[in-house]
Amino acid sequence: MATTPPSPHGINDGSGSKSLKHSYSRDDANGRPISRDVSLTDILISKGVQELNLISAIVALGEATAHIALILQNYVDHTYAGSQNSSGDEQLHLDIACDNAVFRSIRDSFVFEVAASEETPAETDVGRTATNDDGPLYSVGFDPLDGSSIIDANFSVGSIFGIWPGKGLLGRTGREQVASAVSIYGPRTTFIIALPSKSRDVNHCGDIVFEVTLVKDHTRWEVSRDDVVLEPSKKVFAPGNLRATNDNSDYDALVRHWIRERYTLRYSGGMVPDVYHMFAKSGGVFSNVSSTKARAKLRLLYEVAPVGLLVECAGGMTTHESEDTSVLDLVIDDLDKRLGVCFGSKDEVQTYKEFMFK
């Protein structure tokens, strides 16, 4: 019997209909139900978030994280879907399953208008049109599974999320985000959240980054790092796209500087674990630089802007690879816009600029 071949365009339909619901319900010693969404809601309120729809939006991404954690725990076959994403990477069935899990969660939350992802690279209507009674609604750009190329080695991988107010993602900047988050799936499942000061009440001044961990058999979130701060300097480096040093002499000189100055190398080949290491160790530097023969592939919408908000809210610095500009000030004029970057401790990024912006 003839079968329909998979789409070669790498565009998931964004319906989330192929994602199974996962139940993690459990009662405590007194018979009261333990709930992930209630625990994360309480944490967000304690961090100064008062807008109920924003709380619901972040909680939905926490639910997506829990669902993806279960998918990964039961992942066995490294099988391809017969399609490619917008970077030309072959899509795994796992990429699409994780994409569906996020779309399912955001649709079930009823607080998002538009979503786009690396696997579904189009502004997709996710079911709500704002009315005067709804309160603010949001749009989300995300990478459901960052690091799928290293997952067969059982390395840590992650998800990346950026939340923008209102409808639409094109024409926005990362500075407009009201929150961003990164999940990492390793020995533990953790969820690190950036809240700029504009998303917090008057009694909670300033930007903040904090981490929660999924505990008690995936039934609740608990705060594991109360206030993540990047120190001004830290001699730890994660140099991405090292092939570019072959024909980018400035990048080659910078990498040699890090080695000569005895920086500690922490590089896995996955953006999420490499950047997350900076948050865990309170500093460092991550770079991903282009050359003529080796172009950087990081996407502004799905990866760079959300991670950039985390870095800057934690007191760090970001820059475009070849322009002295924060990545948060770059306009998303193409959903697939790609660039090279440097993220990290302020003094370390300043050193990057001294080598690269001659």
C-alpha positions as CSV (number, residue, x, y, z in Angstrom):
1,M,0.0,0.0,0.0
2,A,1.4,3.4,-1.0
3,T,2.3,5.8,1.9
4,T,2.6,9.5,1.8
5,P,6.3,10.6,2.1
6,P,7.2,12.9,4.9
7,S,7.4,16.6,4.1
8,P,10.9,17.6,3.0
9,H,10.4,21.2,4.3
10,G,10.9,20.4,8.0
11,I,7.8,22.3,9.1
12,N,5.7,20.6,11.8
13,D,2.1,21.7,11.8
14,G,2.2,23.2,15.3
15,S,-1.0,21.6,16.4
16,G,0.5,19.6,19.2
17,S,-2.1,16.9,18.4
18,K,0.4,14.2,18.2
19,S,1.7,14.8,21.7
20,L,0.4,12.6,24.4
21,K,-0.7,14.0,27.7
22,H,1.5,12.9,30.6
23,S,0.2,12.6,34.1
24,Y,2.5,13.1,37.1
25,S,-0.3,13.4,39.7
26,R,0.6,12.3,43.1
27,D,-0.7,12.9,46.6
28,D,1.3,13.9,49.7
29,A,1.2,12.2,53.0
30,N,-2.1,13.8,53.9
31,G,-3.8,12.8,50.6
32,R,-3.6,16.3,49.1
33,P,-2.6,16.4,45.4
34,I,0.9,17.7,44.6
35,S,1.0,19.9,41.5
36,R,3.8,21.1,39.3
37,D,1.8,24.1,38.1
38,V,0.9,25.2,41.6
39,S,4.4,24.9,42.9
40,L,5.8,26.9,40.0
41,T,3.0,29.5,40.3
42,D,3.9,30.0,44.0
43,I,7.6,30.5,43.1
44,L,6.9,33.0,40.4
45,I,4.6,35.0,42.7
46,S,7.4,35.0,45.3
47,K,9.8,36.4,42.7
48,G,7.4,39.4,42.1
49,V,5.4,38.3,39.0
50,Q,1.8,39.5,39.5
51,E,0.4,39.4,36.0
52,L,-1.6,36.1,36.0
53,N,-1.3,35.4,32.3
54,L,2.5,35.8,32.4
55,I,2.5,33.3,35.3
56,S,0.4,30.9,33.2
57,A,2.7,31.4,30.2
58,I,5.8,30.4,32.2
59,V,4.0,27.6,33.9
60,A,3.0,26.2,30.5
61,L,6.7,26.1,29.4
62,G,7.5,24.4,32.7
63,E,4.8,21.8,31.8
64,A,6.4,21.4,28.3
65,T,9.7,20.8,30.0
66,A,8.3,18.1,32.2
67,H,6.7,16.4,29.2
68,I,10.0,16.6,27.2
69,A,11.9,15.1,30.2
70,L,9.6,12.0,30.0
71,I,10.0,11.8,26.2
72,L,13.8,11.8,26.6
73,Q,13.8,9.2,29.4
74,N,11.9,6.8,27.1
75,Y,13.9,7.6,23.9
76,V,15.6,4.7,22.3
77,D,15.8,4.9,18.6
78,H,17.8,7.6,16.8
79,T,15.5,7.6,13.8
80,Y,15.1,10.3,11.2
81,A,11.8,11.8,10.0
82,G,12.8,12.2,6.4
83,S,12.7,16.0,6.6
84,Q,15.0,18.9,7.4
85,N,14.7,21.9,9.5
86,S,15.4,25.4,8.2
87,S,19.2,24.9,8.9
88,G,19.3,21.9,6.7
89,D,19.7,19.6,9.6
90,E,18.0,16.2,9.3
91,Q,15.1,16.1,11.7
92,L,14.8,13.3,14.2
93,H,11.4,11.9,15.2
94,L,12.5,13.0,18.6
95,D,12.8,16.7,17.5
96,I,9.3,16.6,16.3
97,A,7.9,14.8,19.4
98,C,9.5,17.5,21.6
99,D,8.1,20.2,19.3
100,N,4.6,18.7,19.6
101,A,5.0,18.6,23.4
102,V,5.6,22.3,23.6
103,F,2.8,23.2,21.2
104,R,0.4,21.1,23.2
105,S,1.4,22.8,26.4
106,I,1.1,26.4,25.0
107,R,-2.2,25.7,23.4
108,D,-3.6,24.2,26.6
109,S,-2.6,27.4,28.5
110,F,-4.8,29.7,26.5
111,V,-2.5,32.7,27.1
112,F,-0.5,32.6,23.8
113,E,-1.6,34.0,20.4
114,V,1.4,33.1,18.2
115,A,4.3,30.6,18.4
116,A,7.2,29.7,16.2
117,S,9.9,27.1,16.6
118,E,13.0,25.8,15.0
119,E,11.0,22.8,13.8
120,T,7.9,24.9,13.0
121,P,9.5,28.0,11.5
122,A,6.4,30.0,10.9
123,E,4.3,32.4,13.0
124,T,1.6,29.9,14.0
125,D,-1.8,30.8,15.4
126,V,-2.1,28.9,18.7
127,G,-5.7,29.5,19.4
128,R,-6.4,32.8,21.1
129,T,-7.4,36.2,19.8
130,A,-7.2,38.9,22.4
131,T,-10.3,40.5,23.8
132,N,-10.6,43.3,26.4
133,D,-11.4,40.9,29.1
134,D,-8.5,38.5,28.5
135,G,-5.7,40.4,30.0
136,P,-2.4,40.5,28.1
137,L,-1.6,37.6,25.7
138,Y,1.8,36.5,24.5
139,S,3.9,35.1,21.7
140,V,6.7,32.6,22.0
141,G,9.7,31.6,20.0
142,F,11.5,28.4,21.0
143,D,13.9,25.6,20.2
144,P,12.3,22.4,21.6
145,L,15.5,20.3,21.6
146,D,18.8,22.0,21.5
147,G,21.6,19.5,21.1
148,S,19.9,16.7,19.2
149,S,23.2,16.1,17.4
150,I,24.9,15.0,20.8
151,I,22.0,13.2,22.3
152,D,23.1,9.7,21.2
153,A,26.2,10.1,23.4
154,N,23.7,10.7,26.3
155,F,25.0,14.3,26.8
156,S,22.8,16.9,28.4
157,V,20.5,18.7,26.0
158,G,18.0,21.5,26.5
159,S,15.1,23.6,25.4
160,I,15.1,27.4,24.9
161,F,12.0,29.7,25.2
162,G,11.5,33.4,24.7
163,I,8.2,35.2,25.6
164,W,7.1,38.4,23.9
165,P,4.1,40.5,24.8
166,G,1.2,40.7,22.3
167,K,0.8,39.1,18.9
168,G,3.7,38.4,16.6
169,L,7.4,37.8,16.5
170,L,8.7,39.5,13.4
171,G,10.0,43.0,13.8
172,R,10.6,42.5,17.5
173,T,13.8,42.7,19.5
174,G,15.0,40.5,22.3
175,R,14.9,43.6,24.6
176,E,11.1,43.4,24.3
177,Q,10.9,40.0,25.9
178,V,9.0,39.8,29.2
179,A,10.7,36.5,30.2
180,S,12.9,33.8,28.8
181,A,13.8,30.4,30.1
182,V,16.1,27.4,29.3
183,S,15.5,23.8,30.4
184,I,18.3,21.3,30.7
185,Y,17.8,17.6,30.7
186,G,20.7,15.8,32.4
187,P,20.9,13.8,35.7
188,R,18.3,16.4,36.8
189,T,15.7,18.4,34.9
190,T,16.2,22.1,35.7
191,F,14.5,25.2,34.4
192,I,16.3,28.6,34.6
193,I,14.1,31.7,34.2
194,A,15.0,35.3,33.4
195,L,12.6,38.1,34.6
196,P,13.5,41.6,33.6
197,S,12.5,44.3,36.1
198,K,9.5,45.3,34.0
199,S,7.9,41.9,34.6
200,R,8.2,42.2,38.4
201,D,6.2,44.3,40.9
202,V,7.4,47.4,42.6
203,N,8.5,45.5,45.7
204,H,11.0,43.4,43.7
205,C,13.3,45.8,42.0
206,G,15.8,44.8,39.3
207,D,16.3,41.9,36.8
208,I,16.6,38.4,38.2
209,V,17.6,35.0,37.1
210,F,16.7,31.9,39.1
211,E,16.7,28.1,38.7
212,V,14.1,25.5,39.7
213,T,14.5,21.8,39.6
214,L,11.8,19.1,38.9
215,V,11.7,16.9,42.0
216,K,9.5,14.3,43.8
217,D,9.1,12.0,40.8
218,H,8.4,15.0,38.5
219,T,5.5,16.2,40.6
220,R,6.7,19.6,41.7
221,W,9.3,22.4,41.1
222,E,11.6,23.6,43.9
223,V,14.0,26.5,43.8
224,S,17.6,25.2,43.4
225,R,19.4,28.5,42.7
226,D,17.7,31.6,44.2
227,D,19.6,34.3,42.4
228,V,22.0,33.5,39.5
229,V,24.6,36.1,39.0
230,L,27.5,36.1,36.5
231,E,30.7,37.5,38.1
232,P,32.6,40.1,36.1
233,S,35.4,37.6,35.2
234,K,35.9,33.8,35.1
235,K,38.6,31.9,33.3
236,V,36.3,29.3,31.7
237,F,35.7,29.3,28.0
238,A,33.4,27.4,25.6
239,P,34.5,28.2,22.0
240,G,31.9,27.1,19.5
241,N,32.5,26.7,15.8
242,L,36.2,26.2,16.2
243,R,36.5,25.4,12.5
244,A,36.2,29.1,11.9
245,T,39.7,29.6,13.5
246,N,41.1,28.1,10.3
247,D,40.2,31.2,8.2
248,N,39.3,33.8,10.8
249,S,42.6,35.0,12.2
250,D,41.1,37.2,14.9
251,Y,39.1,34.3,16.3
252,D,42.2,32.1,16.1
253,A,44.2,34.7,18.1
254,L,41.4,34.9,20.7
255,V,41.3,31.1,21.2
256,R,45.1,31.0,21.5
257,H,44.8,33.8,24.2
258,W,42.4,31.7,26.2
259,I,44.7,28.7,26.0
260,R,47.8,30.7,26.8
261,E,46.1,32.3,29.8
262,R,45.2,28.8,31.1
263,Y,41.5,29.2,30.9
264,T,39.5,26.0,31.7
265,L,37.8,24.5,28.6
266,R,34.1,23.5,29.1
267,Y,32.7,22.6,25.7
268,S,30.2,19.8,24.9
269,G,29.0,20.8,21.4
270,G,25.6,21.9,22.7
271,M,24.7,25.5,23.3
272,V,22.4,24.9,26.2
273,P,24.8,22.9,28.4
274,D,27.8,25.1,27.5
275,V,25.9,28.4,28.4
276,Y,24.3,26.7,31.4
277,H,27.7,25.9,32.8
278,M,28.3,29.6,33.1
279,F,25.2,30.0,35.2
280,A,26.1,27.1,37.4
281,K,29.7,28.4,38.0
282,S,28.8,32.1,38.1
283,G,30.8,33.1,35.1
284,G,32.8,32.3,31.9
285,V,32.5,33.0,28.2
286,F,30.7,31.3,25.3
287,S,31.5,32.2,21.7
288,N,30.2,31.0,18.3
289,V,32.0,32.9,15.6
290,S,31.7,32.8,11.8
291,S,34.3,32.7,9.0
292,T,34.0,32.7,5.3
293,K,34.0,28.9,5.2
294,A,32.2,28.2,8.5
295,R,29.2,30.3,9.1
296,A,27.6,30.5,12.5
297,K,24.1,28.9,12.7
298,L,22.5,30.2,15.8
299,R,19.1,31.7,15.3
300,L,18.2,35.1,16.8
301,L,14.6,34.2,17.6
302,Y,14.8,30.6,18.8
303,E,18.2,30.7,20.6
304,V,20.1,33.9,20.8
305,A,17.5,36.4,22.1
306,P,16.1,34.2,24.9
307,V,19.6,33.1,26.1
308,G,20.8,36.7,25.7
309,L,18.1,37.9,28.1
310,L,19.2,35.3,30.6
311,V,22.8,36.4,30.4
312,E,22.1,40.1,30.7
313,C,19.5,39.7,33.5
314,A,22.2,37.7,35.4
315,G,24.6,40.7,35.1
316,G,26.6,39.4,32.1
317,M,27.1,40.9,28.6
318,T,26.2,39.8,25.1
319,T,27.4,41.0,21.7
320,H,26.9,40.2,18.0
321,E,30.0,38.4,16.7
322,S,31.2,41.3,14.5
323,E,29.2,44.4,15.7
324,D,29.6,46.0,19.1
325,T,25.9,45.6,19.8
326,S,23.9,43.7,22.4
327,V,22.1,40.8,20.8
328,L,18.9,42.1,22.6
329,D,18.9,45.1,20.3
330,L,18.9,43.2,17.0
331,V,15.7,43.2,15.1
332,I,14.1,39.8,14.2
333,D,13.4,40.7,10.6
334,D,13.5,37.0,9.5
335,L,12.4,34.0,11.6
336,D,15.5,32.2,10.4
337,K,17.9,35.1,11.0
338,R,21.3,33.6,12.1
339,L,24.4,35.1,13.6
340,G,27.5,34.5,15.6
341,V,27.6,35.7,19.2
342,C,29.6,36.1,22.4
343,F,27.9,35.7,25.8
344,G,29.3,35.7,29.3
345,S,31.0,37.6,32.2
346,K,31.4,41.3,31.3
347,D,35.2,41.4,31.5
348,E,35.4,38.2,29.3
349,V,33.1,39.6,26.7
350,Q,35.1,42.8,26.7
351,T,38.3,40.8,26.0
352,Y,36.4,39.2,23.1
353,K,35.7,42.7,21.7
354,E,39.3,43.7,22.0
355,F,40.4,40.8,19.9
356,M,37.5,40.8,17.4
357,F,36.6,44.5,16.9
358,K,40.0,45.9,15.9
